Amino acid sequence: MCCGCRFAIVDGLADVTGRERQWAASEAARLMPVLGDRWRHVRGVVAQAELVASVLPASERPWLVAAAYLHDIGYVSELVATGSHALDGAVWLRARGRERLAGLVAHHSGARFEAGVRGLGAVMAAFDREESATADALTYCDLTTSAAGARVSVKERLTDIERRYGDGHVVRIAMSRAVPSLVEAVRRTELRLATASKAALR
Ligand SMILES: [Fe+2]
């Protein structure tokens, strides 16, 4: 392959991922401002994603930011169907041909555990659960952003979720099952952040 072809392919990929990010930002801005605090949370997650994206290969960064914009789109009232916002968002994305974003959104922040508690495990399994630094980073950004968009520790975020959903609530039961895998995703991302900052100091 000549150098010109290789650069053309790289530029082409950057265009595609850049377009996904732009589309995600404009759809979120169109549908989510009515959600108030939830929209503030999403913008906080996006801001966090912009920072954390530096640990990912350049081609992955727009995917993380696009997923951050749309990870809670399933809370928009017209999209609510199953009771799992992650699944409702994923179904909406699939219908728009955004299969990778659908998988990232379906499985963000251990949503499979809530789907399981709701009896939606088989529906959730129809979406690809990628095990990647990008998927880990999305969960990290969601868990380090408060319900109203402020930067918080993972412990503060999980404690707040417990406080907002009472004993016996589906979300709380699911969260208690999800915690070990969430902690692992956060740990892997923190490790990548530490490695990147060490490399930057060299
Ligand atoms: Fe979120």
Residues whose N, C-alpha, C, O or C-beta is under 5 A from the ligand:
A	BS01	LIG	D72 D142
